[in-house]
Amino acid sequence: MSSTRDGRSASAAVDAIGVLVVDDDFRVARVHRAYVERLEVFRVVGVAGTGEQAIAAVDELRPDLVLLDLYLPDLFGLDVIPRLRTAGHDCDVMVISAAREADAVRGAVRHGVVDYLLKPFDFEDLRGRLERYAGRRGRLLDTVVRGQADVDRVLAGAAGPVPPGLPKGMSAETAGLVERTLRETDGTLSATECAALTGVSRVSARRYLEYFHTVGAAEVSLRYGATGRPERRYRFLGRGGGLRPGDGVRA
């Protein structure tokens, strides 16, 4: 079986989700590309630094997904999307931008983006969104619509509902302990601080904190120090994923 340059089989590369990275800062684009290429189901097919380059790259490379910055030197990122649709391209678009304006977010929703990720972020933030996208895309491709129930099932999956119970390998007791600690924290909490307060390992604390972030019960911010990676800090939101009586481990 033939292989690609990164060691994956040729058939796996063909089946992978092709991604175009669009960012005017080549250093940022290089980081985003490296993040995407760490995920086996995705492959980067190209990088563009302007809106016009992005349009031309989509026409040539036919990616499945475009990671689109909004602050481009020639076009506002959202103006790229209708030009892609007019040209007949049906690739999905995920916005990755520092734009926090409500108008930008509303405009992205109107243009049908699959997600909107604010800079700065780290690999875990992007990985979760790409994995959810891959899951939704797979369900959409595999769905056979026989009636309204099938349509409702597809739409419900696209909305990304929180799964009941806890992921396999997580205990309700530890989750409850981490949740209480997070609730009672004034401000934000790191995984290291959570581990010290709860007595669990830092790795376990990080896993449970990430779970609460995934289900919408906590938000993540990044604190940058003088050197090294930014520190992920968690704040309890109190919606979406808090434990309820009877929650347990999902097999």
C-alpha angles and dihedrals in degrees: 000000000000121000137212123237093266092054100257118130118261091241091053090051091052091051094046122105108257115227131196114202114210119189131131093219107077092202092055090045090052091053092048090049091051091050093052093047091057088069113080097211093056133065129185110235096181151339128232130189102194138036093252091049089050092053091048092046093051089050092051103034102032097212122193093220134025120205098208128196114204101210100071123159097240107024137022104251095239089057088063093064100064090047089055091050093047088053089054099253116144098186117140120248128214115189116223109182148129088234107123098169114125090227090058092050093046091047091051090052091049089052091054101245114177094223143352118218121186122220132267100053138139136228095276092056093052095039093057092052095045092049091050089048092051090051094050091045092052092051092049093050093048098043120113110198111216097154148336093298090062091049091050091049092053093048092047090051091050090054089060102227119204110258116239119253127004129306117265113280096028122108126220090223095057092041090052091049093050092045093052090048091050092047092051095047116107101223123341135344133207125215090249092052091046090052091052092049097045103033094235123122119274090243091054092045090052092050094052093043089051089050091055089048092051094052093046100253094113137030127217129223129180124233115199120211131190093274141006131025122340114261117245112227125190132211125190115243099181097222138097105005111036114133117261129201109281096025111141144156117314112221 
